[in-house]
Every structure is written in structure tokens, then in C-alpha cells.
């Protein structure tokens, strides 16, 4: 699957499974099959102060299908969010994840919901991968009552406690030290769970990150720092902002692994490896080499600091969904039509969720005063217009 | 090179880290031009860079023009050594600025949103503000100006809407300045850049495109720590700053229709602030209302209120009114409830006058 990088090899050869691992008969595979299937990652892992995991990733037809469906759903959801934002149904700041979907699905496939994930503001898809629903996503985006944060957070503040998803943080890099605290609590309970703290290549230059690294290493915390390197911190290319863009090595004394973040299977393998590693040895950095198709946020067209050719090149050669589509086809797990049908279903699901979210009520005005402290403050207010009801205290 | 140096020397001689600069008001020989607040800031930065070769503009994405386009074109004009991008590291940006200023330069740092200034809070409070004091005046970072957009934009949510000015007003050693309009923004920003003290300059981002007025094209400065009576009246004094003044102005007009004459004062500099102008006004009207977007508790309105009660206690005919943001985090969908709107101000004016 090294479609772009290993141009001398024919993709079709690379896409074929390693025969030694292949334990299924062609075309007899039912699409729900969970029989093991082994696929080699397109690119090797690059390790810093640790051994790299095997490139042969165990998967199954069912898992590949679920990857395809989940990523197609995420992609469609983000594109719908873009339209809703332009229609002014979503207000506030909104950062889209399309292009980076493989990181969310690959990570989820390697861990359990008892493991924690904490991320920054590009959080819609991670929320979905942790078991959130489309209705919760769109309702939250539009500030409605049925949203995952009851409509009070908006795009940047998605949370899902039962899925071990700690959000949804607005300030660049600020979530990483929080992840250390989560990991310490996990270590203290001896429950063999880990925390994945996600941050971008922009955040990698924040001082807090190095404080978090030191704490994690000093106390051997089961803390996995995941740098989602999409190569641009807002409008600044990584090389303009970082002396060393080898983010997996930036922990110095903390081991690291560079991963092809456009390959869901590579992400899964790396996360599985990292979890085992962290439980035994303490922190590790995973650098996911990925790409966002959209601009940094909705106010950034995303085309002033990079070329359209670069974006379309990634779409053609490294797209995470197309990669899985090719695997499904080459292994004859699905036909093109079946995959197209899946995409149609996904589109319908998204449209239905949006319709339902639009029907959801705005939060009650008294909600403005809730959750500031455990109890209300004894304040009240009315809206800009005298006609609006005076909000009453909870 | 030598001519450039000569020019520098003459400029430094003329302005020094000037306290005694001429303040021009009104149109100059070069005329005026209709500008929005964003362009006025851009012009001020352009003049600052042009008039002093030892001035630098830096921050996240500024060489591309910044997210609000306030620094557009500056990197092309002055080169990437004087107008440059930093990594995303607010604490580093301000600390770097302090060092740069300590070597006698004018460091003009941008923090992309005032909401992001908190990682740099330590540098501002503990390093910048106290550098002169604790070194017995051997060192200072007076050339440092931190520009940062603040306030509501209608839909900014929790982390793109806050007004954190009051935190900085608790720190002796720095100045806090907030302009209300394009003309003010240009003149005040140039004063801040050339003032020999570190300054946090909050820009009302709501007004970047919205506020348009005639702005003199030449190099002019407006005095710091001088409030301005922008509307004269006799029944009540209203004090505000930044974007809130336009809301207060509307309330004044509505109050006038009901026969109440309001005096409106723009504080402009929050610390050290011009108590005398406010005191004189309240001694005339006998009533005071303060309004700001930041939450009411511990807001700078509390300081204005307390100081005026101390100075004008026997003259006050009603309790000081504060119409401010609510004591909640800045909300997403409930922004209209949170904001100190015109009607809220009007009601407070009426109840204060009728007290």
C-alpha cells in the first residue's frame, strides 16, 4: 500500500496479502468474517529508543469493513459540519478532522474504553470513535440540548465519560499534562489501563508538553503522548516552527515511534504496541504522520500556505479511506458496489442525524448558570431583547 | 548602512523612549483616510517599524498577516528579520519579547487571542512587570508591547471571546490600554509602542471590520492615562472602554429620548487610570455607571466604583451601578444573555437616576 512512497513497486503487488499469513480462501469470505488476516503496513515504523513493532498487522475482514464504514462516516460527518457552518447553523469555532480519520479508528481498534483518550479541539471524530452518536455530534455543534455536552460546549468541547473520552480542550497543548494525571490515577489503581494524550505538531512546541514528558517519565506513568502531525500548526508549516520536526524523538529520554498515520492498520499496530510498552516501561511518544484536508479552522481556507497540488496529491496517494477500500477490493472482501452502498448508507445516516439535531431544543436559559460551581451563584439575567424571558436560577 | 544608523540616532534623540512626544489631534498635512480598526492597527505597526529600525513584530502567523490580517504586508515591506512567525508558544513569545526589549529594542508581540494569553501570564506578571523594580532600574523591558484581540464577536464561544483585562490591572509595572475606534487605536498603539513601560494592548476584535472612521495618515500619538469625555451630560456619568463604548453610546441616545442627560467617558488606559477626569465628571453629575464585558466580580468596574466612592462619597446621589458580563464562563449559545446589552444599561441608567 505504499502507493506514493514506493513508486517503483506496483501497488497491486503490495496490496496483496502476504501469502504465508493468508488463511482464507478467496471469495468464500463472508463479509462478517472475523477469521484472522494479516496485512503488512505500507511503511516501516521508525523507532527511537525502543524496538519497532512488526509490520505484519493482524486484522480481519470484519475489522477492515468496520474501518471503512467508520472512516466514511467520519468523513461525511465533517463535510456536513462544513456545510452547516457555512449555513450559520454552527457558530463558534470549528476544526475539522477529515484526512486524519485513520488515527481515530486505528487507535480505537487497539485499546478498550477503559483506556483514556484526551485531545485538543479537533475532537469530533475521536468522540465518534469512543462510542458517541451522530445526533450528539450535530446537536452539540448547533448548541442544542441533545448534544454530548448539553449544547454548552460546541465544536471544541466534546466529552464522553462512559467512553473514557476526556475531551475536547480549547487551549493548544493544555490537555497533555492533564493526561499525566489520568495516567497516574490509572497506575495507582493498578488496573492495567493507559492514557492517550493527543496533540498536534503545533502544540509540540508548547512548554507544557515537556513538563508533561518529564512527569510521565519520572513517575513511569502509563502515558502515551500521541503527536498527530498534520504538518501545519494553524498556518505555519512544521519546519517553520520546529527546529526538529522529528516529533517522535522530541522526548529525548522518552522512547518514540513514528507511524504512518494515514494507515489505520499501522495506527492500530502502533497503539497496541504502545499500550503494552507503556504498562511495562512508562511513557512513549507516537508520532502519527497524517494530513488535514480542511484548513485549520473554518476561517482558514487552508490554501494560502500550501498548494492545492499538495492537498490533491495526498488525497490521491495517501487517503486513509481509499487505502482500506483498496484492501477490501484486493482481498475480495467487498465489491465496489457494496462499498458505494455503504457510503450511501452513511450519507443517509448523517442526513437523518442532522434533521433530528435540528429538532432538538436549545438548552434552557437557566442552564447558563448551571455547572459553574456545584450549586448556582444566585445570579439572573435576561437576553438582549426585553421580550426574552428572564433566566431563572436552577 | 551609516545613513541608516544616522537616522536611527536622530530618531532616538528626537523620541528617546519618548515621554515628551508631541501629541497631534485631528487632521494633518497628509490628510485623513477612512479606515477600519484592523487597517488602523496595520498602519500604526507600519509606522512603528518604519520610524524605528529597532522595532520588531512577531507572533503566531503574523508574517502571513495574522488571523485577523492586522499585520498584512508588513513582512514584505520590512523583511522576515523584523516581522516573523513564532511557534505556538505564548509563554515563549512573551519571554522572548522581554529579552528583546531589555536590549533596547521595541518588541511588539502578538498573542493571537486574549484567551490564549494565560500561558504567558507568568512572564507578564513576574518577569515583565517587575524587571525594572527588582533590578534597581538597571534593566527594563519598557519596549515591550503585547497586542491581543479581546472580547465577544457574537459567536466566539468559550475560548475566543473573553475579556481578561482585569487580571492585568492587578499588576503594578505594566500598563493596560484598550482603544475604542480606528483613530484611537492607531494613536494609542503608537504611544504604547514608544512608551518606556511594558504594555498589554487589548484590541476590540468585534470592531476590526465594523468600526470605520477618518484616521489621520501621519504619525501621531494619543496620550496614555488620559480619559476622554466623549459625550457631555449632566445627570449621570458612564465609564467604559473598548468595544463596550459603542453599546453605551446607544444607551445614552435612548436615555436622552427619555430626558436623561448622560456623560460618557472612555477610560482608554486602565492602569494607571485617569481618576481625575472621572472624579470631576461624577462631582458634576452625582451618579456613576460602569460597564464592561468581563464578569462583574473582580472586574475593573469594581476598582472604578470603589475609587469614586472614596473620592465622591458625599456627592453621590445613588449607588454606583455596574452593568457587566455575568459571573459565568463566557457562554456559547447564551452570549446574548451574558452580554451587558444596551437595554440592561438603559435600565440601570433609569434606576440610578430615579434612585
HADDOCK unambig.tbl for C-alpha pairs under 7 A between the chains (distance, minus, plus):
assign (segid A and resid 91 and name CA) (segid B and resid 155 and name CA) 5.50 0.50 0.50
assign (segid A and resid 92 and name CA) (segid B and resid 155 and name CA) 4.74 0.50 0.50
assign (segid A and resid 92 and name CA) (segid B and resid 156 and name CA) 4.45 0.50 0.50
assign (segid A and resid 92 and name CA) (segid B and resid 157 and name CA) 5.30 0.50 0.50
assign (segid A and resid 93 and name CA) (segid B and resid 156 and name CA) 6.42 0.50 0.50
assign (segid A and resid 143 and name CA) (segid B and resid 333 and name CA) 6.04 0.50 0.50
assign (segid A and resid 152 and name CA) (segid B and resid 332 and name CA) 6.25 0.50 0.50
assign (segid A and resid 153 and name CA) (segid B and resid 332 and name CA) 6.82 0.50 0.50
assign (segid A and resid 154 and name CA) (segid B and resid 332 and name CA) 6.97 0.50 0.50
assign (segid A and resid 170 and name CA) (segid B and resid 159 and name CA) 6.39 0.50 0.50
assign (segid A and resid 171 and name CA) (segid B and resid 116 and name CA) 6.83 0.50 0.50
assign (segid A and resid 202 and name CA) (segid B and resid 88 and name CA) 5.84 0.50 0.50
assign (segid A and resid 203 and name CA) (segid B and resid 88 and name CA) 6.36 0.50 0.50
assign (segid A and resid 205 and name CA) (segid B and resid 87 and name CA) 6.42 0.50 0.50
assign (segid A and resid 205 and name CA) (segid B and resid 88 and name CA) 6.30 0.50 0.50
assign (segid A and resid 205 and name CA) (segid B and resid 89 and name CA) 6.29 0.50 0.50
assign (segid A and resid 206 and name CA) (segid B and resid 88 and name CA) 6.38 0.50 0.50
assign (segid A and resid 206 and name CA) (segid B and resid 89 and name CA) 4.82 0.50 0.50
assign (segid A and resid 207 and name CA) (segid B and resid 89 and name CA) 7.00 0.50 0.50
assign (segid A and resid 235 and name CA) (segid B and resid 61 and name CA) 6.31 0.50 0.50
assign (segid A and resid 236 and name CA) (segid B and resid 61 and name CA) 6.45 0.50 0.50
assign (segid A and resid 241 and name CA) (segid B and resid 86 and name CA) 6.48 0.50 0.50
assign (segid A and resid 241 and name CA) (segid B and resid 87 and name CA) 4.60 0.50 0.50
assign (segid A and resid 368 and name CA) (segid B and resid 334 and name CA) 6.55 0.50 0.50
assign (segid A and resid 369 and name CA) (segid B and resid 328 and name CA) 6.52 0.50 0.50
assign (segid A and resid 372 and name CA) (segid B and resid 328 and name CA) 6.18 0.50 0.50
assign (segid A and resid 381 and name CA) (segid B and resid 337 and name CA) 6.14 0.50 0.50
assign (segid A and resid 382 and name CA) (segid B and resid 337 and name CA) 5.43 0.50 0.50
assign (segid A and resid 383 and name CA) (segid B and resid 336 and name CA) 5.18 0.50 0.50
assign (segid A and resid 383 and name CA) (segid B and resid 337 and name CA) 4.15 0.50 0.50
assign (segid A and resid 384 and name CA) (segid B and resid 336 and name CA) 5.34 0.50 0.50
assign (segid A and resid 384 and name CA) (segid B and resid 337 and name CA) 6.38 0.50 0.50
assign (segid A and resid 384 and name CA) (segid B and resid 341 and name CA) 5.73 0.50 0.50
assign (segid A and resid 384 and name CA) (segid B and resid 343 and name CA) 6.88 0.50 0.50
